Amino acid sequence: MQAAEQKFKQWMRILIVLFLLVTTYLVMADRLTPLTTQSKVQGFVVQISPEVSGRIVEVNHTNNQLVKKGERLFKVDDEKYQLAVQKAEIALAQAKEQEASLVADIEAAKSNVKTTQITADNANREYHRIKRLAKSGAVSVSGLDSAVTKRDQAAANFMASKQKLHALEVKLGKGNGQSSAVLSARNALKQAQLNLEHTEIIAQSEGIITNMQLHVGLFANANQPLLTFIPTDSLWISADYREKATTGMKKGMRAEVAYDAMPGEVFPLLVESRDYGVSSAQQTANGQLSTVEVSNRWVRDAQRVRVNLISEDSISPRLFVGSRATVIIYTSGNTVIDYIGHSLITMISYLHYIY
């Protein structure tokens, strides 16, 4: 009986020691090997919409299909956009013809300037001759007045021809192909060609199409989202930690993750960044007084902060945006503590077989 009592006391001492060790580890772990189950796979979700309107004539992929960069996703009927390009090409050709005619008009205007200049110079010389003769009485006053009129008229014609030449040169612009009409027609052609190119919607990166509700015959409106596209190189892990657990975290720290969808497996991660705020503290200028947070609890809930982690290897295609995970970060650099943390997350990964 006494031996059994001694054995019971010995087991109690062992249990108390284990309890103290586990309690001590749990207190320290939040700072040395912080672990959270509030983690999930994140990714950029791109809503793809056409930049032109029209009836869809081709759908080149199916739902949840992997798409390579440069592959066509779907195509909008391009008939009217081809006609628009042809119309713009004709308008450009007409503008160039007008410009050629303008160049010819400029050459004619230059010749007219030379002619009117010569006429003005002759009229001016004739005026001075008649003026000298009028002083000696050899020419009448009416003859002098006629010479003045011819001189002024020739000078006015010369100025008018120069102004006409200047106006034509302004229309021509900086040179051949630079007139406002040609530039405007060329821009209209580029816009028409761009619209024609936009009838083919091309994948800008490798990714997966999901939640696809697109079919041939549907009328697509410009800038209306039609596909959900997730780039495969944009996935990362977000983990929400208690505030005190993030104080020792730095970019590049080693971490590990166990995904709910992949029980029994643990994958390495690296700390990328920590968010600099939470939505509950975001202030919006609305002209109202601030709302004070009220809590009746003696110990309030800890604030959680989001930490972002990346994988050096591609994240498994078995996962998806929103996949749940458990993440542990090794902040201490202590081999023993890190080994305990690794054992803990390994155990959690096996527990995912059950729940």
C-alpha positions as CSV (number, residue, x, y, z in Angstrom):
1,M,0.0,0.0,0.0
2,Q,2.8,2.4,0.9
3,A,4.6,1.5,-2.3
4,A,1.5,2.3,-4.4
5,E,1.2,5.7,-2.6
6,Q,4.9,6.4,-3.3
7,K,4.4,5.5,-7.0
8,F,1.3,7.8,-7.2
9,K,3.3,10.7,-5.7
10,Q,6.1,10.0,-8.1
11,W,3.7,10.2,-11.1
12,M,2.1,13.4,-9.7
13,R,5.6,15.0,-9.5
14,I,6.3,13.9,-13.1
15,L,2.9,15.3,-14.3
16,I,3.5,18.6,-12.4
17,V,7.0,19.0,-13.9
18,L,5.6,18.2,-17.4
19,F,2.8,20.7,-16.8
20,L,5.3,23.4,-15.8
21,L,7.5,22.6,-18.8
22,V,4.6,22.8,-21.2
23,T,3.3,26.0,-19.6
24,T,6.8,27.6,-19.7
25,Y,7.1,26.6,-23.4
26,L,3.7,27.9,-24.3
27,V,4.5,31.2,-22.6
28,M,7.9,31.5,-24.4
29,A,6.6,30.0,-27.7
30,D,4.5,33.1,-28.6
31,R,7.7,35.0,-28.9
32,L,10.3,32.4,-29.9
33,T,8.3,30.1,-32.2
34,P,5.0,31.9,-32.7
35,L,2.3,29.6,-34.2
36,T,-1.1,30.5,-35.7
37,T,-3.9,28.6,-37.3
38,Q,-5.3,31.8,-38.7
39,S,-3.5,31.5,-42.0
40,K,-4.6,31.1,-45.6
41,V,-3.3,31.2,-49.2
42,Q,-3.6,34.6,-50.8
43,G,-3.3,35.6,-54.4
44,F,-4.1,38.4,-56.8
45,V,-7.5,37.9,-58.4
46,V,-7.6,39.7,-61.7
47,Q,-11.0,40.5,-63.3
48,I,-10.5,40.3,-67.1
49,S,-12.7,42.5,-69.2
50,P,-12.6,43.4,-72.9
51,E,-11.6,46.9,-73.9
52,V,-14.1,46.9,-76.8
53,S,-17.7,45.8,-77.1
54,G,-19.0,43.1,-79.3
55,R,-20.4,39.6,-79.7
56,I,-18.1,36.8,-78.4
57,V,-17.2,34.5,-81.3
58,E,-14.5,32.3,-79.6
59,V,-13.9,31.0,-76.1
60,N,-10.5,29.3,-76.1
61,H,-10.3,27.8,-72.5
62,T,-12.4,26.0,-70.0
63,N,-13.0,26.6,-66.3
64,N,-10.0,26.0,-64.0
65,Q,-7.7,25.5,-66.9
66,L,-4.0,26.5,-66.7
67,V,-3.3,29.3,-69.2
68,K,0.2,30.2,-70.5
69,K,1.3,33.8,-71.0
70,G,0.4,35.0,-74.5
71,E,-2.4,32.5,-75.1
72,R,-5.8,33.9,-76.3
73,L,-8.6,33.7,-73.7
74,F,-11.5,34.7,-75.9
75,K,-12.2,36.8,-79.0
76,V,-14.8,39.5,-79.8
77,D,-16.3,39.8,-83.3
78,D,-13.8,42.0,-85.2
79,E,-15.7,42.7,-88.4
80,K,-16.8,46.3,-87.5
81,Y,-13.3,47.0,-86.2
82,Q,-11.7,45.8,-89.4
83,L,-14.0,48.2,-91.3
84,A,-13.0,51.0,-88.9
85,V,-9.3,50.3,-89.7
86,Q,-10.1,50.5,-93.5
87,K,-12.0,53.7,-93.0
88,A,-9.1,55.2,-91.1
89,E,-6.6,54.1,-93.7
90,I,-8.7,55.9,-96.4
91,A,-9.0,59.0,-94.3
92,L,-5.2,59.0,-93.8
93,A,-4.6,58.6,-97.6
94,Q,-7.0,61.6,-98.2
95,A,-5.2,63.7,-95.6
96,K,-1.9,62.9,-97.3
97,E,-3.4,64.0,-100.6
98,Q,-4.6,67.2,-99.0
99,E,-1.1,67.7,-97.6
100,A,0.5,67.2,-101.1
101,S,-1.9,69.7,-102.5
102,L,-1.0,72.0,-99.6
103,V,2.7,71.7,-100.5
104,A,1.9,72.7,-104.0
105,D,-0.1,75.7,-102.8
106,I,2.9,76.7,-100.7
107,E,5.2,76.6,-103.7
108,A,2.7,78.7,-105.7
109,A,2.5,81.1,-102.7
110,K,6.3,81.4,-102.5
111,S,6.3,82.3,-106.2
112,N,3.5,84.8,-105.7
113,V,5.5,86.4,-102.8
114,K,8.5,86.9,-105.1
115,T,6.2,88.4,-107.8
116,T,4.5,90.8,-105.5
117,Q,7.8,91.8,-103.9
118,I,9.2,92.6,-107.4
119,T,6.0,94.6,-108.2
120,A,6.2,96.4,-104.9
121,D,9.9,97.3,-105.4
122,N,9.1,98.6,-108.9
123,A,6.2,100.6,-107.7
124,N,8.3,102.1,-104.9
125,R,11.1,103.1,-107.3
126,E,8.5,104.6,-109.8
127,Y,7.0,106.6,-106.9
128,H,10.4,108.1,-106.0
129,R,11.1,109.0,-109.7
130,I,7.7,110.7,-110.1
131,K,8.2,112.5,-106.8
132,R,11.4,114.1,-108.0
133,L,9.8,115.1,-111.3
134,A,6.8,116.5,-109.4
135,K,9.1,118.8,-107.5
136,S,10.4,120.3,-110.8
137,G,6.8,120.6,-112.1
138,A,7.4,118.0,-114.9
139,V,4.6,115.8,-113.4
140,S,1.2,116.9,-112.2
141,V,-0.1,116.3,-108.7
142,S,-2.6,113.8,-110.0
143,G,0.3,111.8,-111.5
144,L,2.1,111.8,-108.1
145,D,-1.1,110.7,-106.4
146,S,-1.4,107.8,-108.9
147,A,2.1,106.7,-108.2
148,V,1.5,106.8,-104.4
149,T,-1.6,104.7,-104.9
150,K,0.2,102.1,-107.0
151,R,3.1,102.0,-104.4
152,D,0.7,101.4,-101.5
153,Q,-1.4,98.8,-103.4
154,A,1.7,96.9,-104.4
155,A,3.0,96.9,-100.8
156,A,-0.4,95.7,-99.6
157,N,-0.4,92.9,-102.2
158,F,3.1,91.9,-101.1
159,M,2.1,91.7,-97.4
160,A,-1.1,89.8,-98.3
161,S,1.0,87.2,-100.2
162,K,3.4,86.8,-97.3
163,Q,0.5,86.2,-94.9
164,K,-1.1,83.7,-97.2
165,L,2.3,81.8,-97.4
166,H,2.6,81.9,-93.6
167,A,-1.0,80.5,-93.2
168,L,-0.2,77.6,-95.6
169,E,3.1,76.8,-93.8
170,V,1.3,76.7,-90.4
171,K,-1.2,74.2,-91.9
172,L,1.7,72.1,-93.2
173,G,3.3,72.0,-89.7
174,K,7.0,71.0,-89.2
175,G,7.3,69.3,-92.6
176,N,6.0,66.6,-94.8
177,G,3.7,64.2,-92.9
178,Q,3.3,66.7,-90.0
179,S,0.2,68.6,-91.0
180,S,-2.6,68.6,-88.5
181,A,-4.9,66.7,-90.9
182,V,-2.3,63.9,-91.4
183,L,-1.5,63.7,-87.7
184,S,-5.2,63.5,-86.8
185,A,-5.8,60.8,-89.4
186,R,-2.8,58.9,-88.3
187,N,-3.9,58.9,-84.7
188,A,-7.4,57.8,-85.7
189,L,-5.8,54.9,-87.6
190,K,-3.7,53.9,-84.6
191,Q,-6.8,53.9,-82.4
192,A,-8.7,51.8,-84.9
193,Q,-5.8,49.3,-85.1
194,L,-5.6,49.2,-81.3
195,N,-9.4,48.5,-81.0
196,L,-8.9,45.7,-83.6
197,E,-6.1,44.2,-81.5
198,H,-8.3,44.4,-78.4
199,T,-10.8,42.1,-79.9
200,E,-8.4,39.3,-78.9
201,I,-8.1,39.1,-75.1
202,I,-4.6,37.7,-74.4
203,A,-3.3,36.3,-71.1
204,Q,-0.7,38.7,-69.7
205,S,0.9,36.0,-67.5
206,E,0.6,32.4,-66.6
207,G,-2.5,31.7,-64.5
208,I,-5.7,29.8,-63.9
209,I,-9.2,30.8,-65.1
210,T,-11.9,30.2,-62.5
211,N,-15.6,30.8,-62.0
212,M,-15.9,30.9,-65.8
213,Q,-19.4,32.0,-67.0
214,L,-18.5,32.8,-70.6
215,H,-19.9,31.3,-73.9
216,V,-20.0,32.0,-77.6
217,G,-22.7,34.4,-78.6
218,L,-22.7,36.5,-75.4
219,F,-22.5,40.2,-76.0
220,A,-19.5,41.7,-74.2
221,N,-19.5,45.3,-73.1
222,A,-16.3,47.2,-72.9
223,N,-14.7,47.3,-69.4
224,Q,-17.3,44.8,-68.0
225,P,-15.5,41.9,-66.2
226,L,-16.1,38.5,-67.8
227,L,-13.4,36.2,-66.4
228,T,-11.7,35.6,-63.1
229,F,-8.0,35.1,-63.6
230,I,-5.5,34.1,-60.9
231,P,-1.8,34.4,-61.8
232,T,0.1,31.4,-60.6
233,D,3.2,33.4,-59.6
234,S,1.2,35.7,-57.3
235,L,0.4,33.3,-54.5
236,W,1.6,33.9,-51.0
237,I,0.6,33.0,-47.4
238,S,-1.0,35.4,-44.9
239,A,-0.9,34.6,-41.2
240,D,-2.7,36.6,-38.5
241,Y,-0.6,36.7,-35.3
242,R,-1.2,38.2,-31.9
243,E,0.5,41.6,-31.7
244,K,3.1,40.5,-29.1
245,A,4.3,37.7,-31.4
246,T,5.3,40.0,-34.2
247,T,7.8,42.2,-32.3
248,G,10.7,39.9,-33.1
249,M,9.8,39.1,-36.7
250,K,12.1,40.2,-39.5
251,K,12.1,39.8,-43.2
252,G,13.8,36.6,-44.4
253,M,13.1,34.7,-41.1
254,R,12.6,31.0,-41.6
255,A,9.0,29.6,-41.2
256,E,7.1,26.5,-41.9
257,V,3.5,25.8,-43.0
258,A,1.1,22.9,-42.8
259,Y,-1.9,23.1,-45.2
260,D,-5.3,21.7,-44.2
261,A,-5.6,20.2,-47.7
262,M,-2.3,18.4,-47.5
263,P,-2.1,16.5,-44.2
264,G,1.2,15.0,-43.1
265,E,3.3,17.5,-45.1
266,V,5.2,20.5,-43.8
267,F,6.7,23.1,-46.2
268,P,9.3,25.8,-45.7
269,L,8.4,29.5,-45.9
270,L,10.2,32.9,-45.5
271,V,8.8,36.0,-43.8
272,E,8.2,38.7,-46.4
273,S,6.6,41.6,-44.5
274,R,4.2,42.6,-41.8
275,D,1.2,44.8,-42.5
276,Y,1.4,48.3,-41.0
277,G,-2.2,48.5,-39.7
278,V,-5.6,46.9,-39.4
279,S,-9.0,48.0,-40.7
280,S,-10.5,48.7,-37.3
281,A,-8.1,51.5,-36.7
282,Q,-8.6,53.1,-40.1
283,Q,-9.8,56.7,-39.9
284,T,-12.2,58.2,-42.5
285,A,-13.0,61.9,-42.7
286,N,-16.8,61.9,-42.3
287,G,-17.5,64.9,-40.2
288,Q,-18.5,62.8,-37.2
289,L,-17.0,62.3,-33.8
290,S,-14.8,59.3,-33.1
291,T,-16.3,56.1,-31.8
292,V,-14.7,54.9,-28.6
293,E,-14.1,51.1,-28.3
294,V,-15.7,49.8,-25.1
295,S,-14.9,46.4,-23.5
296,N,-16.2,45.1,-20.2
297,R,-13.6,42.3,-20.1
298,W,-10.7,42.6,-17.6
299,V,-8.3,41.1,-20.1
300,R,-9.3,42.2,-23.6
301,D,-8.7,40.2,-26.7
302,A,-5.3,40.6,-28.3
303,Q,-5.0,42.5,-31.5
304,R,-4.0,40.4,-34.4
305,V,-1.6,41.6,-37.2
306,R,-1.2,40.2,-40.6
307,V,2.2,38.7,-41.6
308,N,2.9,37.8,-45.2
309,L,5.1,34.9,-46.1
310,I,6.4,33.6,-49.4
311,S,7.7,30.2,-50.6
312,E,11.0,29.9,-52.5
313,D,9.3,27.0,-54.5
314,S,6.0,27.2,-56.4
315,I,3.0,26.7,-54.2
316,S,1.3,23.3,-54.9
317,P,-1.4,23.4,-57.6
318,R,-3.5,21.3,-55.2
319,L,-4.1,24.5,-53.2
320,F,-6.3,27.5,-54.1
321,V,-6.8,31.1,-53.0
322,G,-8.3,30.8,-49.6
323,S,-6.8,27.4,-48.6
324,R,-6.4,27.2,-44.8
325,A,-3.1,26.6,-43.2
326,T,-1.1,26.6,-39.9
327,V,2.1,28.6,-39.8
328,I,5.0,28.7,-37.4
329,I,7.9,31.2,-37.5
330,Y,11.3,30.6,-36.0
331,T,12.4,33.9,-34.4
332,S,14.8,32.6,-31.7
333,G,17.6,30.9,-33.7
334,N,17.8,28.4,-30.8
335,T,18.2,24.8,-32.1
336,V,16.3,23.1,-29.3
337,I,13.4,25.6,-29.4
338,D,13.2,25.3,-33.1
339,Y,13.2,21.5,-33.0
340,I,10.3,21.6,-30.5
341,G,8.4,24.0,-32.8
342,H,9.1,21.8,-35.9
343,S,7.8,18.7,-34.0
344,L,4.7,20.7,-33.0
345,I,3.7,21.8,-36.5
346,T,4.5,18.3,-37.8
347,M,2.1,16.8,-35.3
348,I,-0.5,19.4,-36.4
349,S,0.0,18.4,-40.0
350,Y,-0.8,14.8,-39.2
351,L,-3.8,15.8,-37.1
352,H,-5.3,17.2,-40.4
353,Y,-5.9,13.6,-41.3
354,I,-8.6,13.6,-38.6
355,Y,-10.1,17.1,-38.9
